[in-house]
Amino acid sequence: MKLKIYYGALFAAAVLLVSGRTDRLVLEKAADFEAGKFQTAALSSKGKILSGKSVEEFKVDAASVWSMLELKPGQLLLGTGNQARLYQFENGKLEKIFEDQTKGRLAIPVIAKSSTAEIFFAVIPKAAIYRLKGQSAEKIAEPGVDYLWTLCPIGGGNFLAGGGPKAKIFLVKPDGKFSQLAEFKAEQVMDIIDAGDGEYLAGTSKPAMLIRFKLDGSYRVLSTFSQEELRAVRKLSDQSLLLALNQGPMPGGMPVMEQEGPPQGMDPEEMSEGDDPGEEAPPPPQIQPRMPGGKGAVYRYYPDRGMKQLLALKQATILSLSGDEQNGFFLGTDDQGKVYQIWPTRDEFLLGYSLAPGKVVSFAGGKSGLAWIGTAQPARLFKVKEASGTASYQSKILDSQFPSHWGRVEWRGQGKVKFQTRSGNTPIEDQSWSNWEEVEGPDLKIKSPAGRYIQFRAEWPGNEQMELSRVEISFLNFNQAQSVTDLKVDLPNNSGDSRRPMPEGEGGPPQKPSASVMNQCQISWRVDNPDQDPLFLALAYQQDGDSLWTKIADGDEIKGSRFQWNAGSLPDAWYRIKLTASDSPDNPAPESFQAEQVSGRFLIDSTKPEVNFAIAENGTVNGEATDSTSAISDIEFAVDDEDFRPASALDQVLDQKSEKFEFKLKKLSKGTHRITVQACDQADNCRMRAQEFNVK
């Protein structure tokens, strides 16, 4: 019995190169697909390309669209920078209705509607607050700080304003009168929300803190984080919180802890030292939308049991957050204009838009969901529309390491998808590349010319639901001059066949297994357990096409991070392994967490292929090799006592369960001879057929 594993991110690593054997480029993980280009399509964190929504783009005469507020469907306000202008957008047209002429004021970072339906906005730096009446703006307050990042409406037409430096919160009344409620030991207040029952929550930067406060100025620091900035806070229906944090660790790190602050009005000597709010700050430099360096992450914060990470961005900072639990929360980033959609109760998120090269700094919408997206560098306004026309996904350029013959496209998913490919011998597409050609026929045979690099494009009707979860391209490398270096073979059951190395670990290139029978399969893993709770582990397997999982072992049956599994009784098929880790032994059900990981697909195949052939009088040998489970991978022949030589498939590429072959024997001496033909499948199960014939 043989076991063979295919890993998804083959094009990110060196692919396996075995002269004369078929290999494959496989995309099946989210990371595999993410580097491609999407049009009216979304990418699930589970590695599925899905039908998405389209956008209509409008140019804005500014450097960035810092803030937006939808007044009614099709009508909204835009706050821009680096000229502090307020625009009204309606019927596809932008109209400027305000520009702050004060020297040094550069942007409108926030627009809000009060509980009495009045509209307010802030201008920075040398922060000022304006009330909008119709198309006229009236300055009502200058709190004495450089920046205001958030306006939170509360009852009676009042609202809270937060900014900095010296991380301050102000209570602002409709008539413009304001008072400072609190000052924290941080640089900026980035977000304020109403937590209910007369309490409010604030997020700060440098350091990133989550703070609960009241209108009397008293507050409590609920958590301090190692990140640089708590960009946004949202309250969920179960009283947990959604937190958007941006990286930038402080020296020595900051512990997660609770602190208390004094109510407003205590002895100033007991409060943090700060500048007089009335002092004029020096003119700040030109500013960009709140973009700290580093990486972003989203957590679900449980007040009574810690946090759970929902999303981590390897190279993006979170610049904006909008949405709700029903429609999902949308995250705007500085990475090629990417917008992610996340649902706190799902173990899945979507990459919904990629608006390169912009930075997504603002959103607007209503109860029906996201309607508008605003970007910076360049400044653009995007209207979200229902999909129509053609949707598509274009892969990144895939590398087969050497010039290759292309075989077939295989894919998994749902819907009607049309594929095209193009190929070349340069890592960047140029005039030397071939044109796009459709992949046609039931076998989806690739027509692009041989080359080292290939790219595919999938297209489907934009108004139809589609799912694409795996794409596989078979290829055969041109033969290269070989050399042997440190060759090591470590086989569970050594057959003495050292021509084919064993599979490497996950993340490496797929390796061809030995021809030895593998009745014992070793499963290994790593679990990151920060608080070192005792874990309950469970292993299960699933045959491809089944919906249920079958137990392998759990609990005390599993020791350490390896398990030796006897898979000898399983029928030939593709399988997956699932590991589940729960900290329930030391935590009651409401507080415990469970994590699981599913392996890539692997093949168990113990059945030898069938091989049949006939010899014509002119010495031509025609035959066919077939296998019930996996593709034919190798056909060889030998005459009498000669060494085996490879035989080619009629279609050049060995990548199907049934392959026809033909070759012509060289001139032989008169008399009786014996020809032996051997065919092997993907699992290296081999069958030989021999036949005697006479040469007259």
N, C-alpha and C positions, 0 to 999 in steps of 0.2 A: 504494500500500500504506500502511496506517495502523497505528500502534502506540499502544496505550492501556494505562496502568498503574493498578491499584487498590492503594492502601495500606491496611493494617489499621486503624490507630488513628484512624479518621476522627472518632469522637466526641470525641477529645481536642483536636481542632483545628477551625478554621472549615471547614465543609463547602462544597463548590462549590454555588453558587446561580445557576442559569440558568433564567430564567422559561420555563415551558412544557416543560422537559426533566426526565426521570426521573433521580434520584440515588439513592445507596445508602449506608447505614450498614453498615460491615463490621467484624466482630470475627474475627481470625484469628491474632493473636499472644498470647503469654502475658500480656503487659502489658495487652492489651485485655480479657481475661477476668478478670484477677486482682481487679479492684475489685468483682466480683459476689459473690453468696452461694452457698456450696456446701453440699449436704447429701448425705452418703454418696457423695461424689465427690472426685476429686483433679485437680489441674491440672499438666500437664507443662510444663517449660520450653520445649518445642517447640510450645506453643500448642494442646494437645489436652486436652479435658476427658474424664476416664476414670472408670469405676466405681471406687469406693473402699470404705472400711470405715466402719461406724457406731460410735458411742460411747454408752455409758450413763453418765449423770452422777450423782455422789453429792456432797452438800454436806459440808463439813468445818468444824467450829467453830474457825476459826483465820483468820489473815490470809493465810497462804500455806502450801503444801505444799512445803517446801524439799527434802526427800529421800525416797527410797523404796527398799525392797529386797523383792523377791518371794521368799517363803519356799518356796512351792509354788504350783501353779496355783490361783488363787482366794484365796490368802492372802498378805498382804504387810504390811510395817511402813511407817509414815509418820512422818517427822519434820517438825514444823510450827514456825511463828513467827507473830506476835511473842510467843507464849508457848511456851517450849521444852518441847513435849510430844511424847511418842512414842505413836502409836496402832497397834493391830493391827486390820486389816480382814479379815473373813472372812464369807462368806454374806451379803454386802450390809450388814453392820453394822460400825460403828467402835467400838472399845473402847480407852479411854485406859489405858495401862499404866505411864506414867512422866511426871512433870513436874518439872523442875528448879526448886526453890524459891529458889535463890540469887538475891539481888537483882541485877538488871542482866543476867541471862542471858535471851536472847530467842529463840533459834532452834537447831534441830538441822540443820546444813547437810549432813551426810554420814552415811550408814550403810554399813557394810561387813562382809563375812564373811571371816574369816581362812582360812588354808590348813588349819586344823584344825576348820573349820566353826563356830568361835565368832563371835558377832556383837558388833561394837563400833560405837559412834557418838560423835560429838563434839557438844558444846554450846558456843555462843558468845553474847556475848563473854566475856572472862576464860576462855579456852578450857579445857574439861575433856573427858577421854575416859572413856567408860563401857563396861563389858562387860555384855551382856544374858544372863541365865540364866533361861530360861523367861519369866516376866513380871516378873522382878525385875532392877533395874539396879544395878550396883556401880561406883562411881567408882574408876578405877585410876590416873589420871595427870592432872596439871595442869602442862603444859610451860612455863608462864610467858609465853605470848603471848595476844593478844586473840582471834585468829581461827585456826581450822583449817578449811580448805576441802576437803581430800582425805585419804583413808586408803587406802594401797596395800598389800594383803596380800603378804607374802613368806614364804619357807619357815620351818618350825618354829613356826608360829603367831605369828611376829613381823609387824609391819607398819610402814610408813613414814607419817609424818604431816607435812603441809605447810601453812603458813599465814604469818602475819605479825602486826604489821609487822616490818620488817627481813627479810622473805622467808627463813624458816628451815625446815629439814627435820630431823625427829627420827626416831630409831629407837626404837620402842616394843615392849617384850617382853610376853608374855602376862601376866606377874605385875605389870605396870604400871611396871616400871623403864624409864627412858627416858634417851637421851643425844642431844645435838644433833650432827647429822652435818655440816651446812653452813649457811652464811649468805651470801646473795647481795646484791649492790647493787641491790635492787629492793624494792618495797613488800610484795608478797604472793606466795606460791607457790599457784597455782590448781589444778594438776593434777600427778599423779605416775603414771607407768606403768612396768612392768617391760619393759626392752628386751632381756633375755636376756643370757647369758654374763656374769652378775654385774654388769651395768650397768643404769642406770635413767635415765629422761627426766623432766624437770620443765618446766612452763610457768609463767611469772611475769607479774605486772602492774606497770606503772609502774617501769621499762619492760617491754615484752613481750619475753621472752627464751626461747629453747629451750636447755636445759642438759642435758648428759649427766654423770652422776655415779656414783660407786661407794660402797660401804659404808664405805670407809676415809675418806670425806669429800672426796676429790679430785674435781674437776669440770672441765668444759670448756664454755664458752658456744659453742654451735654457730651460733646466729644471734641477732641483735638486730633487732627489727622496728620500723617507724615507728608501728605501732598502739599503743594504750594497754595492751592486755591479750591474752595468749595464754590463752584460756579453757580449751581442752581439747586433748589430744594422743592420737592413736590410732596404733598400729603396724599396718601392712598386711602382707600375705603376701609381697610382693616387697621388703620392708625399707624401702619408702618410708613416709612419715608423713602422717597426716591432721591438719591444724592448723585450729582454729577461733579466729579473731582478731577483736577488737573495736577499733573506730577510736578515735582520740583522740591525734593526733600531738603529740610533744614538741617544745619549741623547737629549731629547727634540724634536726630529724629525726635519726634514728639509723641509722648505716650497718649493712649486713649484714656481719658479721665474726665471727671466732672469737677467743675469749679463753680464758685459762686461769686457774683459781683454785687456791689451795694446798690440800693435804690437811688434814683436821682435825688439830689438835694442833701446828701450826706456831707460830712466835713471834707472840703476839697483836698486836705492833706492825705485823706484815706483813698482818694481817687487817683487814677492815672494822671500824670502830668501831661499837659497839652497846651498848644498855643491858644491864645485868645481867638474865639471864632470870628471876631471882627477884623483880625489882622489880614492884610492883603498878601496872598502868597505870590512868590515870584512867578513870572510868566513861564508856563510849562512849554516843552518842545511840542512839535507836531506829533499827534498821537494816532495809533492804529486801534482797531477794535480789540478789546480786551483779550490779548493773545500772549499768555505766558508761555515760555518754552517748556517742552516736555510732552508727556503722554496723558491721555484722558481715560477715565474709567467711570462706570456707573454701578452703584451699589444699592441694594435694598437694606435699609437700616431698621432694625427691630429694636424699639426702646428697651425691651426686656431680655433680649438674647443676641445682641451683636449684629453683624452685618453679613450679607451674602453678595458676592460680586456677580453682576448680571452681564457685564460687557467690559472688555479691556481693549483699548486701541493701542497698537504697537507704535505707531508713528503719527498719531493725530491728537490735537488738543480740541476739547469740546468748547465751542464758542457760543452756542445757543441751545435752548431746550424749550419745547412747546408740546402741547397735546394733553391727552387724558387717558384713563385706563381703558375706555371703550374703543377708541380709535387708535390707541398706541401713542407713545411719546416719541417725538422726533428730535434727534440730536444733530446739530449742525457742527461741522468740523473745519479745520484748516487744511485738510489733506485732500487736495484735488476736488474740492467742493462736494465731498461725500456727506450724504444724509442717511443716518441710521434710524430705523423704527424699532422700538422695543416695547414689549408688553411685560410688566413685572411678574405676572403669574405664569408666563411661558418660559420654557428653557430654550428659547429661540428668538433671534432678532433678524431684521432684514437690512441689507444695504439697498435702500430704495432709490436713491438718486446719486449721480456722480456728475457734478456741474463744473468740471475742470475748465479753467484753472482757478476758479473763484474760491473764496473762503465764506462759508455759510454763517452769517452773523445774525439773521433775524428770520422770524416766522410770523404768519398771521393766518387766522382761520376762525371757524365757528364750531357749533355743535356737530356739524356734519364731517368735521375733520380738517386736515391741513388744506389750505387754499392758496397760500402765497409763500414764496421763499425769496429772501434777500441776500445778496452776496457782496463781498468786498474784493477789490483788486482782481478783476474789474467789478465795478458796481453794476449789478443786474437785478431786475425783478423778474421772477418766474411765476407764472400762473399755472397751478396744478389742474390738469384736465383728465377726463376719462380717456382711456387709450383708444386709438383708432389707427388706421393705416397698418404699417408693418413694424413689428417689434423684432429686435435682433440682439444677439450676443456674438462678439468677436473675440476670440482667444488672444492671449499674448503669443509671441513667436515661440514655437516649441523647437527644441534642439535634440536631434537624434545622435549627436556627437560626431557622426561621419556621414558623407553622402549616402543616400539610401533609396531603395525602391519603396514606394508607398503601397500599402495593401488596402485595407477597408476602414470605414468608420463604423464603429458600433456605439450605440447609445441606449440609455435607459431613461424612461420618463413617460409623460403622457401628452397627448395632443399631436398635431401635425407639424412637423419640423422639416425644413428644407436646409440641407447642408451645402456649403461651398468650401473649397480649399484653394490655397495658392502656396507655392514653394519657391525656395531660393537657396543661395549658398553664402549669404551675408546675414549677420545677426540683426541688421536693421533693414526693413523693406526699402528697396530702391528700384531703379529701372530694370535691373537685371532679374528681378523676380517675375514669375509667371503671372498671368491674369487670373482672376477668380474663375473657377470652373465648378459647375454643379456636380455634386456626387449623386450619381444616378443608379437606377436598377435596384432590384430587391436585395442585392448583396452590398449596396453602398460602396462600390469600388471607386477608389480615388483615381482621378484622371490627371492630376498635377504631375509634372515631370519630376524625375528623381532629383534629389537635393539633400542638403544637410538639415535645412530648416523648413518648417511647415506651419501654416496658420489655418484655422478653420473659422467659419462663420455660420451661425445657425439663425434662421429667420422663420417667423410665424406670424399669422394675422394678429395685430395688436389687440383686437377686441375679443380674442378667444383665450380661454384659460389654458395654460401650458405649464409643463414641469419638465425640467431637464436636470437629471441628477448624476449622470456619469457619461463621459465621452472617452472612447478608446480608439486610438489610431495605430494600426499594425504597420510595421516596416521591417525591411531587411537591409542591414548595412552592406555597403560595398565591402568586398574582402580587402583587408589591410595587412601590411607586413607585420607579422607577429613577433613578439619577444616575451620571454618568461622571466619574471622576477620572483620575489618571495611568494611562492604558492603554498598555501596551507589548507588542509582539508580536515575538518572536524565533524565526522559523521556519527550520528547516534547508532546506526547499524551499517558499518562500512562494507560496501560491496566491492571495494577495490577499484572502482571506476572514479579516478581522480580528474577526469576531463570536465566534470560539471560540478562547480562549487555549491555549497549549501546556501540557503537563504540567509541574508544578513538581517540585522535588527530593523525595527520600524524606523523610517526616516531615511534609510539607505536605499541603494538601487536594488531592484528585484533580482534575485539570483536563481539560477536553475538548480533544483535539488538533485541529490544523488539518486541513482537508480535503486538504492536499497529500500527494503520494505520498512515503513515507519509505523510501528504499532504504538509507540510511546511518543507523544507530543508534549513538549515542554511549554507551558504558558508562564510568562513573567510580566511583572508590572511594577509601577512605582506609585505610591500614594503620598501626597503632601498633607500632613496632618498637623496643623499649627499648634493646637492645644494638646496634642498627644492623647486624645480620648481613646479608649478601647474601641476597636472597630469590628463590626460584623461584616464579613466578606462573603460574597456569593458569586459563583461562576455558573454560566449557562451557555448553551450553544443553540443556534438556530439554522435550520437548512434554508437555503435561498428559496424564496417563494412562500415560506410558511409565515404565519403571524404569531405563533406561540414560541416561547423559549423553553428548552428542556434543561433541567438542572444537571450540572456536572458535580459540584461540591459546594458546601457552605460551612460556615461556623468553624468548629474545631478541626474539620477535615483539611482546612487550608492553613498552612504555616508559612510565615515569611512572605516573600514577594515572588515565589515561584511555585508552580504546580505541575506535576507530571501526570498527563492525561492519556488514558488508553482509548484511542479513537478507532481501534481495529475493527469494531463491529458496525461502524457507520456505513451506509450505502454511498456509492459514488455520487458526489454532488458538490456544490459550492456551499460554504458555511461561514458563519460569523461567531465570534466569542464575545460575551458581555460580562464585565466585572461590575458588581454593585458593592459600594462601600457605605455603610450606615454607622453613625455614632450613637445609635439607640441604646446600646448596653449601659451607658452612663447618663443618658438623657431621656426624659419622658417624651412621649410622642409629639406634643405641640412644639417642643423646643429642638427636637433632633433634626439633623440634616442628612440627606442621602445624595450621593454622587454616583454616576455610572459612566462607563466608557465602553463603546462597541468597537471591536477591531475591524480592520479591513477584511474583505472577502478572501477566503482561501479555498483551495481545491483539494478534495480527497478523491483519488481516482486509482483504483486497483485493477481495472479491466484493460487487458491488452487490446490494441486495435486489430482489425481484420485486414489482411492484405492478399490481393489476388492479382495475377498477371498472366499474360500470354506472350509467346515468342513467335514472331512472323518468320517466314523463310528468309527474308532479307536481313535478319538479325535485329529487327526493331522490337523492343519490349514495351508493351502497353499494359498498364495496370491501374488499380485504384486501392487506396488505403482509407479505411473508415473507422471511426471510434464513436461510441455512444455517449460519451461524457465531455471530452475536451478535444481541442483542435489537434490535428496531425502536426507534429513539430519537426520530424526528421524522416527522410527516406534515403536508404543507402543500398548498394548492391555490390556483390562480389562474384567473380567467375572463377570456379575451381578454387585454387589456394591463394588467389591474389588478395590484396588488402581491399577492404570496403571503400567504395567511392560514393560521393553524394549524387543523388538523382534529383532533378528539379521538378517542381510542380508545373503543370501545364499553364497555370496563371502566374507563375514566377514566385508567388508568396505563399508559404505554408501557414495558413491561418484559419482553416475550416475543418469541421469534423469529417468531411469527405474530400479527399484530394486525388485527382487523377495525375498520373505521371507517364512519361515516355522517354526512352533513351535508346540509343543504338549501340550494339556491341561492336567492338573493334574486330578486325580480321582474326579468326581463330583457325587453329589447325584442324584437319579432318579428324572425325571421330566423336566419341561421346564426351560431353562436358556437363558441368553442373553450375547453375546460376542460383544464387541466394539473394533474396530481397528482404530487407528489414525495415519496418515502419515503427516509429515511436510517437506517442501522444505527448501532450503538454506535461504530464506527470512522469514522463520518461518510462512508461510501460511500453515494452518493445515486443514485437512478434516477428519471427523469421519464417519465410516460406522458401523452400528449395525445389528445384525442378531440373531433371536431366533432359538434354536435347542432343541431337546429332547434327554434325556438320559434314556435308557430303562433298 
